[in-house]
Amino acid sequence: MNFATALLKRLVPGRGEDDGSEPAPTEEEESEPASEPETPTSEPERPTPRIAAEDVSAEDQVLRKLIAHGGRVSRSTLVSETDWSEAELDEILEGMEADAQISTIRRRDPLVCRRGFEPAGAPLRFKND
């Protein structure tokens, strides 16, 4: 044991080299009762408000479905998940295609893609390009 360690052990009980014994509690630790940690007094988190499905536009519903399906979804899937008729969906998709929000790949069951999520090598026909 060096001089500094010996002096430290004499001046501050429980400090210095570990001799196998538990350090003695300080006066502050003895006088304070065990209490739970303080919690911050900030405002509680408010839940994110949900928008009712009927308050969301048809275009937003289509975009949400596309996002949920990874950017691409077949037209028949959109018809079954939205309960719209094929004519209603075609009208919505034509408007979105005109606004360059989506692209439609013509095939047996048309594939609706978010702009930029089209498969490589797919034959694309954009109306505004």
LUMPAZA-491655 format. One record per atom (N, C-alpha, C, O): residue number from 0; residue in three letters; atom name; x negated, y, z negated. Coordinates in steps of 0.001 Angstrom, whole numbers, plus 500000, padded with zeros to 6 digits. Example, Ala and Ser with C-alpha at 12.3 -4.5 7.8 and 13.67 -1.06 7.14 Angstrom:
! LUMPAZA-491655
PT | 0 | ALA | N | 486810 | 494310 | 492200
PT | 0 | ALA | CA | 487700 | 495500 | 492200
PT | 0 | ALA | C | 486800 | 496700 | 492200
PT | 0 | ALA | O | 485764 | 496681 | 491535
PT | 1 | SER | N | 487150 | 497750 | 492920
PT | 1 | SER | CA | 486330 | 498940 | 492860
PT | 1 | SER | C | 487100 | 500030 | 492130
PT | 1 | SER | O | 486591 | 501138 | 491961
! end
This chain:
! LUMPAZA-491655
PT | 0 | MET | N | 499144 | 498834 | 500000
PT | 0 | MET | CA | 500000 | 500000 | 500000
PT | 0 | MET | C | 499098 | 501229 | 500000
PT | 0 | MET | O | 498173 | 501332 | 499195
PT | 1 | ASN | N | 499374 | 502143 | 500898
PT | 1 | ASN | CA | 498549 | 503348 | 500950
PT | 1 | ASN | C | 499090 | 504397 | 499993
PT | 1 | ASN | O | 500146 | 504232 | 499382
PT | 2 | PHE | N | 498338 | 505472 | 499884
PT | 2 | PHE | CA | 498663 | 506513 | 498922
PT | 2 | PHE | C | 500008 | 507175 | 499225
PT | 2 | PHE | O | 500792 | 507426 | 498310
PT | 3 | ALA | N | 500283 | 507464 | 500515
PT | 3 | ALA | CA | 501520 | 508158 | 500885
PT | 3 | ALA | C | 502745 | 507300 | 500571
PT | 3 | ALA | O | 503761 | 507809 | 500097
PT | 4 | THR | N | 502644 | 505990 | 500840
PT | 4 | THR | CA | 503767 | 505098 | 500571
PT | 4 | THR | C | 504027 | 504989 | 499076
PT | 4 | THR | O | 505179 | 504985 | 498643
PT | 5 | ALA | N | 502954 | 504902 | 498281
PT | 5 | ALA | CA | 503106 | 504812 | 496827
PT | 5 | ALA | C | 503745 | 506075 | 496275
PT | 5 | ALA | O | 504627 | 506006 | 495419
PT | 6 | LEU | N | 503304 | 507229 | 496764
PT | 6 | LEU | CA | 503864 | 508490 | 496298
PT | 6 | LEU | C | 505339 | 508599 | 496701
PT | 6 | LEU | O | 506171 | 509059 | 495918
PT | 7 | LEU | N | 505650 | 508175 | 497921
PT | 7 | LEU | CA | 507028 | 508213 | 498398
PT | 7 | LEU | C | 507928 | 507318 | 497557
PT | 7 | LEU | O | 509060 | 507692 | 497249
PT | 8 | LYS | N | 507438 | 506143 | 497186
PT | 8 | LYS | CA | 508251 | 505230 | 496358
PT | 8 | LYS | C | 508519 | 505818 | 494982
PT | 8 | LYS | O | 509592 | 505611 | 494416
PT | 9 | ARG | N | 507552 | 506547 | 494440
PT | 9 | ARG | CA | 507749 | 507132 | 493117
PT | 9 | ARG | C | 508718 | 508311 | 493163
PT | 9 | ARG | O | 509558 | 508470 | 492278
PT | 10 | LEU | N | 508592 | 509138 | 494209
PT | 10 | LEU | CA | 509422 | 510334 | 494280
PT | 10 | LEU | C | 510851 | 510045 | 494746
PT | 10 | LEU | O | 511804 | 510641 | 494244
PT | 11 | VAL | N | 510994 | 509129 | 495708
PT | 11 | VAL | CA | 512313 | 508817 | 496255
PT | 11 | VAL | C | 512552 | 507324 | 496100
PT | 11 | VAL | O | 512008 | 506532 | 496869
PT | 12 | PRO | N | 513356 | 506925 | 495120
PT | 12 | PRO | CA | 513607 | 505499 | 494935
PT | 12 | PRO | C | 514294 | 504905 | 496164
PT | 12 | PRO | O | 515179 | 505520 | 496758
PT | 13 | GLY | N | 513873 | 503713 | 496526
PT | 13 | GLY | CA | 514481 | 503027 | 497650
PT | 13 | GLY | C | 513851 | 503381 | 498984
PT | 13 | GLY | O | 514310 | 502896 | 500018
PT | 14 | ARG | N | 512821 | 504208 | 498996
PT | 14 | ARG | CA | 512135 | 504586 | 500240
PT | 14 | ARG | C | 510742 | 503961 | 500245
PT | 14 | ARG | O | 510233 | 503537 | 499208
PT | 15 | GLY | N | 510151 | 503914 | 501406
PT | 15 | GLY | CA | 508811 | 503359 | 501525
PT | 15 | GLY | C | 508886 | 501972 | 502118
PT | 15 | GLY | O | 509842 | 501651 | 502824
PT | 16 | GLU | N | 507886 | 501136 | 501842
PT | 16 | GLU | CA | 507839 | 499788 | 502406
PT | 16 | GLU | C | 508962 | 498938 | 501840
PT | 16 | GLU | O | 509411 | 499153 | 500715
PT | 17 | ASP | N | 509404 | 497991 | 502613
PT | 17 | ASP | CA | 510485 | 497105 | 502198
PT | 17 | ASP | C | 509910 | 496025 | 501295
PT | 17 | ASP | O | 509090 | 495216 | 501728
PT | 18 | ASP | N | 510341 | 496015 | 500043
PT | 18 | ASP | CA | 509847 | 495000 | 499113
PT | 18 | ASP | C | 510894 | 493924 | 498867
PT | 18 | ASP | O | 510779 | 493160 | 497909
PT | 19 | GLY | N | 511891 | 493855 | 499699
PT | 19 | GLY | CA | 512908 | 492824 | 499569
PT | 19 | GLY | C | 514089 | 493248 | 498735
PT | 19 | GLY | O | 515133 | 492598 | 498776
PT | 20 | SER | N | 513957 | 494320 | 497977
PT | 20 | SER | CA | 515082 | 494766 | 497159
PT | 20 | SER | C | 515888 | 495803 | 497929
PT | 20 | SER | O | 515387 | 496465 | 498838
PT | 21 | GLU | N | 517115 | 495920 | 497547
PT | 21 | GLU | CA | 517998 | 496878 | 498186
PT | 21 | GLU | C | 517643 | 498275 | 497698
PT | 21 | GLU | O | 517304 | 498444 | 496527
PT | 22 | PRO | N | 517711 | 499283 | 498567
PT | 22 | PRO | CA | 517422 | 500639 | 498115
PT | 22 | PRO | C | 518486 | 501111 | 497133
PT | 22 | PRO | O | 519668 | 500791 | 497262
PT | 23 | ALA | N | 518039 | 501869 | 496165
PT | 23 | ALA | CA | 518961 | 502387 | 495159
PT | 23 | ALA | C | 519823 | 503469 | 495792
PT | 23 | ALA | O | 519322 | 504281 | 496570
PT | 24 | PRO | N | 521108 | 503490 | 495469
PT | 24 | PRO | CA | 521971 | 504521 | 496038
PT | 24 | PRO | C | 521620 | 505890 | 495477
PT | 24 | PRO | O | 521213 | 506005 | 494321
PT | 25 | THR | N | 521776 | 506911 | 496277
PT | 25 | THR | CA | 521500 | 508265 | 495817
PT | 25 | THR | C | 522691 | 508759 | 495012
PT | 25 | THR | O | 523739 | 508115 | 494969
PT | 26 | GLU | N | 522515 | 509916 | 494373
PT | 26 | GLU | CA | 523591 | 510458 | 493547
PT | 26 | GLU | C | 524831 | 510775 | 494382
PT | 26 | GLU | O | 525957 | 510577 | 493925
PT | 27 | GLU | N | 524626 | 511265 | 495598
PT | 27 | GLU | CA | 525771 | 511589 | 496452
PT | 27 | GLU | C | 526562 | 510341 | 496806
PT | 27 | GLU | O | 527793 | 510364 | 496814
PT | 28 | GLU | N | 525850 | 509237 | 497102
PT | 28 | GLU | CA | 526524 | 507997 | 497469
PT | 28 | GLU | C | 527309 | 507427 | 496300
PT | 28 | GLU | O | 528372 | 506837 | 496493
PT | 29 | GLU | N | 526788 | 507602 | 495076
PT | 29 | GLU | CA | 527478 | 507081 | 493895
PT | 29 | GLU | C | 528709 | 507907 | 493550
PT | 29 | GLU | O | 529720 | 507353 | 493121
PT | 30 | SER | N | 528640 | 509240 | 493732
PT | 30 | SER | CA | 529744 | 510092 | 493312
PT | 30 | SER | C | 530905 | 510092 | 494307
PT | 30 | SER | O | 532050 | 510305 | 493907
PT | 31 | GLU | N | 530632 | 509855 | 495605
PT | 31 | GLU | CA | 531703 | 509874 | 496598
PT | 31 | GLU | C | 532381 | 508516 | 496681
PT | 31 | GLU | O | 531710 | 507501 | 496863
PT | 32 | PRO | N | 533701 | 508484 | 496552
PT | 32 | PRO | CA | 534391 | 507207 | 496740
PT | 32 | PRO | C | 534377 | 506833 | 498226
PT | 32 | PRO | O | 534295 | 507691 | 499105
PT | 33 | ALA | N | 534457 | 505556 | 498467
PT | 33 | ALA | CA | 534479 | 505085 | 499854
PT | 33 | ALA | C | 535767 | 505566 | 500509
PT | 33 | ALA | O | 536864 | 505316 | 500009
PT | 34 | SER | N | 535621 | 506243 | 501610
PT | 34 | SER | CA | 536799 | 506750 | 502310
PT | 34 | SER | C | 536678 | 506415 | 503788
PT | 34 | SER | O | 535600 | 506108 | 504297
PT | 35 | GLU | N | 537817 | 506485 | 504452
PT | 35 | GLU | CA | 537828 | 506212 | 505881
PT | 35 | GLU | C | 537191 | 507384 | 506618
PT | 35 | GLU | O | 537254 | 508519 | 506145
PT | 36 | PRO | N | 536580 | 507122 | 507765
PT | 36 | PRO | CA | 535991 | 508227 | 508518
PT | 36 | PRO | C | 537069 | 509208 | 508966
PT | 36 | PRO | O | 538199 | 508831 | 509275
PT | 37 | GLU | N | 536678 | 510476 | 508989
PT | 37 | GLU | CA | 537637 | 511506 | 509362
PT | 37 | GLU | C | 537951 | 511413 | 510845
PT | 37 | GLU | O | 537079 | 511145 | 511672
PT | 38 | THR | N | 539202 | 511640 | 511154
PT | 38 | THR | CA | 539604 | 511641 | 512556
PT | 38 | THR | C | 539700 | 513081 | 513021
PT | 38 | THR | O | 540072 | 513959 | 512242
PT | 39 | PRO | N | 539373 | 513334 | 514272
PT | 39 | PRO | CA | 539486 | 514711 | 514758
PT | 39 | PRO | C | 540938 | 515171 | 514741
PT | 39 | PRO | O | 541864 | 514375 | 514897
PT | 40 | THR | N | 541111 | 516457 | 514549
PT | 40 | THR | CA | 542464 | 517003 | 514436
PT | 40 | THR | C | 542955 | 517563 | 515765
PT | 40 | THR | O | 543723 | 518524 | 515791
PT | 41 | SER | N | 542514 | 516966 | 516865
PT | 41 | SER | CA | 542973 | 517435 | 518170
PT | 41 | SER | C | 544392 | 516934 | 518425
PT | 41 | SER | O | 544902 | 516054 | 517732
PT | 42 | GLU | N | 545006 | 517524 | 519440
PT | 42 | GLU | CA | 546373 | 517131 | 519777
PT | 42 | GLU | C | 546397 | 515702 | 520299
PT | 42 | GLU | O | 545455 | 515271 | 520964
PT | 43 | PRO | N | 547453 | 514969 | 520008
PT | 43 | PRO | CA | 547543 | 513605 | 520548
PT | 43 | PRO | C | 547687 | 513648 | 522060
PT | 43 | PRO | O | 548243 | 514593 | 522620
PT | 44 | GLU | N | 547173 | 512601 | 522717
PT | 44 | GLU | CA | 547256 | 512548 | 524173
PT | 44 | GLU | C | 548706 | 512392 | 524606
PT | 44 | GLU | O | 549460 | 511596 | 524046
PT | 45 | ARG | N | 549070 | 513159 | 525597
PT | 45 | ARG | CA | 550423 | 513070 | 526132
PT | 45 | ARG | C | 550419 | 512089 | 527291
PT | 45 | ARG | O | 549499 | 512099 | 528108
PT | 46 | PRO | N | 551428 | 511252 | 527371
PT | 46 | PRO | CA | 551476 | 510314 | 528496
PT | 46 | PRO | C | 551688 | 511061 | 529808
PT | 46 | PRO | O | 552349 | 512098 | 529852
PT | 47 | THR | N | 551115 | 510513 | 530867
PT | 47 | THR | CA | 551283 | 511104 | 532186
PT | 47 | THR | C | 552741 | 510976 | 532600
PT | 47 | THR | O | 553300 | 509881 | 532560
PT | 48 | PRO | N | 553363 | 512082 | 532996
PT | 48 | PRO | CA | 554777 | 511990 | 533371
PT | 48 | PRO | C | 554954 | 511140 | 534618
PT | 48 | PRO | O | 554193 | 511256 | 535579
PT | 49 | ARG | N | 555951 | 510299 | 534590
PT | 49 | ARG | CA | 556272 | 509446 | 535726
PT | 49 | ARG | C | 557299 | 510161 | 536594
PT | 49 | ARG | O | 558194 | 510843 | 536094
PT | 50 | ILE | N | 557151 | 509992 | 537895
PT | 50 | ILE | CA | 558105 | 510575 | 538827
PT | 50 | ILE | C | 559043 | 509465 | 539261
PT | 50 | ILE | O | 558601 | 508385 | 539653
PT | 51 | ALA | N | 560318 | 509728 | 539191
PT | 51 | ALA | CA | 561305 | 508728 | 539589
PT | 51 | ALA | C | 561160 | 508440 | 541076
PT | 51 | ALA | O | 560829 | 509332 | 541858
PT | 52 | ALA | N | 561406 | 507197 | 541463
PT | 52 | ALA | CA | 561243 | 506771 | 542857
PT | 52 | ALA | C | 562117 | 507587 | 543804
PT | 52 | ALA | O | 561725 | 507846 | 544941
PT | 53 | GLU | N | 563284 | 507986 | 543346
PT | 53 | GLU | CA | 564168 | 508748 | 544241
PT | 53 | GLU | C | 563688 | 510185 | 544435
PT | 53 | GLU | O | 564139 | 510860 | 545360
PT | 54 | ASP | N | 562775 | 510669 | 543572
PT | 54 | ASP | CA | 562241 | 512021 | 543706
PT | 54 | ASP | C | 561005 | 512088 | 544599
PT | 54 | ASP | O | 560515 | 513180 | 544883
PT | 55 | VAL | N | 560495 | 510947 | 545045
PT | 55 | VAL | CA | 559302 | 510894 | 545881
PT | 55 | VAL | C | 559733 | 510836 | 547341
PT | 55 | VAL | O | 560654 | 510102 | 547698
PT | 56 | SER | N | 559060 | 511613 | 548176
PT | 56 | SER | CA | 559429 | 511624 | 549598
PT | 56 | SER | C | 559109 | 510278 | 550237
PT | 56 | SER | O | 558313 | 509499 | 549713
PT | 57 | ALA | N | 559738 | 510022 | 551366
PT | 57 | ALA | CA | 559527 | 508757 | 552074
PT | 57 | ALA | C | 558072 | 508612 | 552504
PT | 57 | ALA | O | 557512 | 507518 | 552436
PT | 58 | GLU | N | 557454 | 509710 | 552948
PT | 58 | GLU | CA | 556051 | 509663 | 553353
PT | 58 | GLU | C | 555150 | 509290 | 552184
PT | 58 | GLU | O | 554219 | 508498 | 552332
PT | 59 | ASP | N | 555438 | 509871 | 551010
PT | 59 | ASP | CA | 554644 | 509544 | 549824
PT | 59 | ASP | C | 554821 | 508086 | 549419
PT | 59 | ASP | O | 553868 | 507444 | 548979
PT | 60 | GLN | N | 556021 | 507566 | 549563
PT | 60 | GLN | CA | 556243 | 506154 | 549243
PT | 60 | GLN | C | 555435 | 505255 | 550170
PT | 60 | GLN | O | 554861 | 504259 | 549730
PT | 61 | VAL | N | 555390 | 505608 | 551456
PT | 61 | VAL | CA | 554601 | 504818 | 552407
PT | 61 | VAL | C | 553121 | 504907 | 552048
PT | 61 | VAL | O | 552420 | 503895 | 552050
PT | 62 | LEU | N | 552643 | 506113 | 551739
PT | 62 | LEU | CA | 551230 | 506270 | 551371
PT | 62 | LEU | C | 550892 | 505496 | 550103
PT | 62 | LEU | O | 549814 | 504909 | 550008
PT | 63 | ARG | N | 551796 | 505486 | 549132
PT | 63 | ARG | CA | 551562 | 504707 | 547909
PT | 63 | ARG | C | 551473 | 503215 | 548210
PT | 63 | ARG | O | 550631 | 502512 | 547652
PT | 64 | LYS | N | 552342 | 502737 | 549094
PT | 64 | LYS | CA | 552294 | 501313 | 549478
PT | 64 | LYS | C | 550978 | 501005 | 550186
PT | 64 | LYS | O | 550370 | 499962 | 549946
PT | 65 | LEU | N | 550541 | 501911 | 551058
PT | 65 | LEU | CA | 549272 | 501704 | 551752
PT | 65 | LEU | C | 548103 | 501669 | 550771
PT | 65 | LEU | O | 547210 | 500831 | 550902
PT | 66 | ILE | N | 548102 | 502557 | 549804
PT | 66 | ILE | CA | 547036 | 502573 | 548797
PT | 66 | ILE | C | 547068 | 501293 | 547980
PT | 66 | ILE | O | 546021 | 500711 | 547697
PT | 67 | ALA | N | 548265 | 500849 | 547597
PT | 67 | ALA | CA | 548394 | 499621 | 546799
PT | 67 | ALA | C | 547909 | 498393 | 547563
PT | 67 | ALA | O | 547447 | 497426 | 546958
PT | 68 | HIS | N | 548012 | 498429 | 548890
PT | 68 | HIS | CA | 547607 | 497285 | 549714
PT | 68 | HIS | C | 546227 | 497474 | 550333
PT | 68 | HIS | O | 545866 | 496749 | 551260
PT | 69 | GLY | N | 545455 | 498428 | 549843
PT | 69 | GLY | CA | 544095 | 498595 | 550333
PT | 69 | GLY | C | 543977 | 499368 | 551630
PT | 69 | GLY | O | 542961 | 499250 | 552314
PT | 70 | GLY | N | 544967 | 500146 | 551990
PT | 70 | GLY | CA | 544890 | 500991 | 553171
PT | 70 | GLY | C | 545553 | 500432 | 554412
PT | 70 | GLY | O | 545736 | 501152 | 555393
PT | 71 | ARG | N | 545918 | 499151 | 554386
PT | 71 | ARG | CA | 546560 | 498516 | 555547
PT | 71 | ARG | C | 547723 | 497655 | 555071
PT | 71 | ARG | O | 547625 | 496963 | 554058
PT | 72 | VAL | N | 548818 | 497705 | 555811
PT | 72 | VAL | CA | 549971 | 496873 | 555473
PT | 72 | VAL | C | 550799 | 496662 | 556742
PT | 72 | VAL | O | 550899 | 497547 | 557592
PT | 73 | SER | N | 551379 | 495486 | 556846
PT | 73 | SER | CA | 552209 | 495213 | 558024
PT | 73 | SER | C | 553554 | 495927 | 557880
PT | 73 | SER | O | 554019 | 496200 | 556773
PT | 74 | ARG | N | 554152 | 496213 | 559009
PT | 74 | ARG | CA | 555438 | 496917 | 559015
PT | 74 | ARG | C | 556516 | 496089 | 558325
PT | 74 | ARG | O | 557363 | 496644 | 557624
PT | 75 | SER | N | 556500 | 494766 | 558512
PT | 75 | SER | CA | 557514 | 493920 | 557871
PT | 75 | SER | C | 557385 | 493956 | 556350
PT | 75 | SER | O | 558389 | 493870 | 555643
PT | 76 | THR | N | 556166 | 494082 | 555844
PT | 76 | THR | CA | 555972 | 494202 | 554394
PT | 76 | THR | C | 556566 | 495514 | 553894
PT | 76 | THR | O | 557207 | 495546 | 552843
PT | 77 | LEU | N | 556357 | 496588 | 554639
PT | 77 | LEU | CA | 556947 | 497874 | 554249
PT | 77 | LEU | C | 558466 | 497808 | 554243
PT | 77 | LEU | O | 559106 | 498354 | 553345
PT | 78 | VAL | N | 559044 | 497151 | 555227
PT | 78 | VAL | CA | 560507 | 497019 | 555287
PT | 78 | VAL | C | 561015 | 496256 | 554072
PT | 78 | VAL | O | 562007 | 496653 | 553461
PT | 79 | SER | N | 560341 | 495161 | 553715
PT | 79 | SER | CA | 560817 | 494345 | 552589
PT | 79 | SER | C | 560599 | 495030 | 551240
PT | 79 | SER | O | 561415 | 494868 | 550333
PT | 80 | GLU | N | 559506 | 495796 | 551089
PT | 80 | GLU | CA | 559218 | 496427 | 549800
PT | 80 | GLU | C | 559974 | 497733 | 549582
PT | 80 | GLU | O | 560137 | 498163 | 548440
PT | 81 | THR | N | 560432 | 498363 | 550637
PT | 81 | THR | CA | 561128 | 499648 | 550489
PT | 81 | THR | C | 562633 | 499551 | 550672
PT | 81 | THR | O | 563349 | 500495 | 550337
PT | 82 | ASP | N | 563128 | 498447 | 551190
PT | 82 | ASP | CA | 564557 | 498270 | 551458
PT | 82 | ASP | C | 565094 | 499283 | 552466
PT | 82 | ASP | O | 566283 | 499599 | 552454
PT | 83 | TRP | N | 564218 | 499795 | 553342
PT | 83 | TRP | CA | 564659 | 500644 | 554436
PT | 83 | TRP | C | 564932 | 499760 | 555639
PT | 83 | TRP | O | 564388 | 498661 | 555750
PT | 84 | SER | N | 565765 | 500238 | 556526
PT | 84 | SER | CA | 565972 | 499506 | 557783
PT | 84 | SER | C | 564753 | 499739 | 558676
PT | 84 | SER | O | 563968 | 500659 | 558446
PT | 85 | GLU | N | 564608 | 498899 | 559691
PT | 85 | GLU | CA | 563476 | 499050 | 560603
PT | 85 | GLU | C | 563551 | 500381 | 561338
PT | 85 | GLU | O | 562523 | 501005 | 561602
PT | 86 | ALA | N | 564761 | 500818 | 561671
PT | 86 | ALA | CA | 564930 | 502099 | 562369
PT | 86 | ALA | C | 564499 | 503272 | 561482
PT | 86 | ALA | O | 563822 | 504190 | 561943
PT | 87 | GLU | N | 564901 | 503232 | 560188
PT | 87 | GLU | CA | 564496 | 504290 | 559258
PT | 87 | GLU | C | 562982 | 504323 | 559106
PT | 87 | GLU | O | 562370 | 505391 | 559146
PT | 88 | LEU | N | 562383 | 503151 | 558933
PT | 88 | LEU | CA | 560939 | 503084 | 558759
PT | 88 | LEU | C | 560214 | 503566 | 560012
PT | 88 | LEU | O | 559220 | 504284 | 559909
PT | 89 | ASP | N | 560695 | 503183 | 561185
PT | 89 | ASP | CA | 560072 | 503634 | 562434
PT | 89 | ASP | C | 560086 | 505155 | 562545
PT | 89 | ASP | O | 559111 | 505762 | 562988
PT | 90 | GLU | N | 561189 | 505761 | 562142
PT | 90 | GLU | CA | 561294 | 507224 | 562188
PT | 90 | GLU | C | 560279 | 507874 | 561247
PT | 90 | GLU | O | 559621 | 508849 | 561611
PT | 91 | ILE | N | 560157 | 507328 | 560039
PT | 91 | ILE | CA | 559207 | 507855 | 559056
PT | 91 | ILE | C | 557775 | 507684 | 559570
PT | 91 | ILE | O | 556971 | 508613 | 559496
PT | 92 | LEU | N | 557461 | 506492 | 560089
PT | 92 | LEU | CA | 556108 | 506218 | 560571
PT | 92 | LEU | C | 555746 | 507088 | 561769
PT | 92 | LEU | O | 554600 | 507522 | 561887
PT | 93 | GLU | N | 556697 | 507349 | 562657
PT | 93 | GLU | CA | 556432 | 508213 | 563811
PT | 93 | GLU | C | 556068 | 509623 | 563358
PT | 93 | GLU | O | 555150 | 510237 | 563901
PT | 94 | GLY | N | 556789 | 510133 | 562362
PT | 94 | GLY | CA | 556476 | 511462 | 561826
PT | 94 | GLY | C | 555107 | 511505 | 561171
PT | 94 | GLY | O | 554364 | 512473 | 561335
PT | 95 | MET | N | 554774 | 510458 | 560431
PT | 95 | MET | CA | 553471 | 510404 | 559770
PT | 95 | MET | C | 552346 | 510259 | 560788
PT | 95 | MET | O | 551263 | 510815 | 560607
PT | 96 | GLU | N | 552603 | 509515 | 561852
PT | 96 | GLU | CA | 551602 | 509354 | 562902
PT | 96 | GLU | C | 551390 | 510683 | 563632
PT | 96 | GLU | O | 550264 | 511019 | 563998
PT | 97 | ALA | N | 552459 | 511428 | 563841
PT | 97 | ALA | CA | 552356 | 512741 | 564483
PT | 97 | ALA | C | 551563 | 513715 | 563615
PT | 97 | ALA | O | 550873 | 514592 | 564135
PT | 98 | ASP | N | 551659 | 513562 | 562288
PT | 98 | ASP | CA | 550913 | 514410 | 561352
PT | 98 | ASP | C | 549504 | 513886 | 561087
PT | 98 | ASP | O | 548778 | 514461 | 560276
PT | 99 | ALA | N | 549107 | 512808 | 561753
PT | 99 | ALA | CA | 547778 | 512184 | 561629
PT | 99 | ALA | C | 547501 | 511666 | 560215
PT | 99 | ALA | O | 546350 | 511651 | 559778
PT | 100 | GLN | N | 548540 | 511245 | 559500
PT | 100 | GLN | CA | 548358 | 510644 | 558181
PT | 100 | GLN | C | 548070 | 509157 | 558295
PT | 100 | GLN | O | 547336 | 508597 | 557481
PT | 101 | ILE | N | 548647 | 508519 | 559305
PT | 101 | ILE | CA | 548499 | 507075 | 559486
PT | 101 | ILE | C | 548229 | 506773 | 560951
PT | 101 | ILE | O | 548345 | 507640 | 561818
PT | 102 | SER | N | 547869 | 505536 | 561202
PT | 102 | SER | CA | 547800 | 505029 | 562573
PT | 102 | SER | C | 548480 | 503674 | 562578
PT | 102 | SER | O | 548460 | 502948 | 561584
PT | 103 | THR | N | 549074 | 503348 | 563694
PT | 103 | THR | CA | 549767 | 502073 | 563833
PT | 103 | THR | C | 549072 | 501269 | 564912
PT | 103 | THR | O | 548864 | 501757 | 566023
PT | 104 | ILE | N | 548718 | 500050 | 564591
PT | 104 | ILE | CA | 548085 | 499160 | 565558
PT | 104 | ILE | C | 549181 | 498269 | 566108
PT | 104 | ILE | O | 549837 | 497535 | 565370
PT | 105 | ARG | N | 549368 | 498345 | 567423
PT | 105 | ARG | CA | 550439 | 497583 | 568068
PT | 105 | ARG | C | 550019 | 496124 | 568186
PT | 105 | ARG | O | 548967 | 495818 | 568747
PT | 106 | ARG | N | 550823 | 495247 | 567669
PT | 106 | ARG | CA | 550645 | 493795 | 567769
PT | 106 | ARG | C | 551990 | 493153 | 567480
PT | 106 | ARG | O | 552998 | 493854 | 567388
PT | 107 | ARG | N | 552026 | 491831 | 567334
PT | 107 | ARG | CA | 553304 | 491148 | 567110
PT | 107 | ARG | C | 554033 | 491740 | 565899
PT | 107 | ARG | O | 555213 | 492078 | 565993
PT | 108 | ASP | N | 553341 | 491866 | 564773
PT | 108 | ASP | CA | 553882 | 492554 | 563600
PT | 108 | ASP | C | 552990 | 493778 | 563402
PT | 108 | ASP | O | 551883 | 493645 | 562880
PT | 109 | PRO | N | 553444 | 494970 | 563807
PT | 109 | PRO | CA | 552571 | 496148 | 563783
PT | 109 | PRO | C | 551915 | 496361 | 562423
PT | 109 | PRO | O | 552532 | 496168 | 561375
PT | 110 | LEU | N | 550641 | 496765 | 562470
PT | 110 | LEU | CA | 549861 | 497029 | 561268
PT | 110 | LEU | C | 549800 | 498531 | 561059
PT | 110 | LEU | O | 549380 | 499273 | 561947
PT | 111 | VAL | N | 550220 | 498975 | 559889
PT | 111 | VAL | CA | 550192 | 500392 | 559545
PT | 111 | VAL | C | 548951 | 500615 | 558691
PT | 111 | VAL | O | 548740 | 499913 | 557702
PT | 112 | CYS | N | 548127 | 501597 | 559071
PT | 112 | CYS | CA | 546873 | 501869 | 558367
PT | 112 | CYS | C | 546803 | 503341 | 557984
PT | 112 | CYS | O | 547281 | 504211 | 558712
PT | 113 | ARG | N | 546205 | 503601 | 556839
PT | 113 | ARG | CA | 545864 | 504980 | 556510
PT | 113 | ARG | C | 544786 | 505418 | 557483
PT | 113 | ARG | O | 543978 | 504597 | 557919
PT | 114 | ARG | N | 544759 | 506672 | 557823
PT | 114 | ARG | CA | 543765 | 507173 | 558766
PT | 114 | ARG | C | 542379 | 506925 | 558184
PT | 114 | ARG | O | 542083 | 507365 | 557073
PT | 115 | GLY | N | 541538 | 506229 | 558923
PT | 115 | GLY | CA | 540195 | 505885 | 558469
PT | 115 | GLY | C | 540076 | 504467 | 557949
PT | 115 | GLY | O | 538963 | 504009 | 557690
PT | 116 | PHE | N | 541187 | 503751 | 557786
PT | 116 | PHE | CA | 541179 | 502380 | 557280
PT | 116 | PHE | C | 541499 | 501364 | 558378
PT | 116 | PHE | O | 541834 | 500216 | 558086
PT | 117 | GLU | N | 541396 | 501779 | 559615
PT | 117 | GLU | CA | 541696 | 500884 | 560726
PT | 117 | GLU | C | 540606 | 499823 | 560833
PT | 117 | GLU | O | 539442 | 500121 | 560565
PT | 118 | PRO | N | 540944 | 498601 | 561215
PT | 118 | PRO | CA | 539925 | 497568 | 561397
PT | 118 | PRO | C | 539012 | 497923 | 562573
PT | 118 | PRO | O | 539449 | 498538 | 563546
PT | 119 | ALA | N | 537750 | 497531 | 562472
PT | 119 | ALA | CA | 536789 | 497810 | 563539
PT | 119 | ALA | C | 537223 | 497101 | 564814
PT | 119 | ALA | O | 537615 | 495934 | 564783
PT | 120 | GLY | N | 537151 | 497802 | 565918
PT | 120 | GLY | CA | 537496 | 497218 | 567208
PT | 120 | GLY | C | 538972 | 497147 | 567506
PT | 120 | GLY | O | 539364 | 496574 | 568522
PT | 121 | ALA | N | 539798 | 497709 | 566656
PT | 121 | ALA | CA | 541248 | 497662 | 566885
PT | 121 | ALA | C | 541630 | 498659 | 567973
PT | 121 | ALA | O | 541092 | 499765 | 568004
PT | 122 | PRO | N | 542542 | 498293 | 568860
PT | 122 | PRO | CA | 542984 | 499234 | 569898
PT | 122 | PRO | C | 543897 | 500293 | 569285
PT | 122 | PRO | O | 545035 | 500002 | 568918
PT | 123 | LEU | N | 543398 | 501510 | 569177
PT | 123 | LEU | CA | 544147 | 502584 | 568527
PT | 123 | LEU | C | 544727 | 503531 | 569564
PT | 123 | LEU | O | 544110 | 503811 | 570591
PT | 124 | ARG | N | 545910 | 504010 | 569276
PT | 124 | ARG | CA | 546553 | 505001 | 570137
PT | 124 | ARG | C | 547046 | 506120 | 569235
PT | 124 | ARG | O | 548125 | 506031 | 568648
PT | 125 | PHE | N | 546245 | 507174 | 569129
PT | 125 | PHE | CA | 546646 | 508306 | 568307
PT | 125 | PHE | C | 547396 | 509306 | 569167
PT | 125 | PHE | O | 547040 | 509534 | 570323
PT | 126 | LYS | N | 548417 | 509889 | 568612
PT | 126 | LYS | CA | 549229 | 510825 | 569385
PT | 126 | LYS | C | 548583 | 512203 | 569483
PT | 126 | LYS | O | 548790 | 512905 | 570472
PT | 127 | ASN | N | 547796 | 512609 | 568465
PT | 127 | ASN | CA | 547237 | 513965 | 568450
PT | 127 | ASN | C | 545769 | 514021 | 568826
PT | 127 | ASN | O | 545167 | 515088 | 568699
PT | 128 | ASP | N | 545171 | 512963 | 569270
PT | 128 | ASP | CA | 543742 | 512985 | 569609
PT | 128 | ASP | C | 543498 | 513389 | 571032
PT | 128 | ASP | O | 542349 | 513455 | 571468
! end
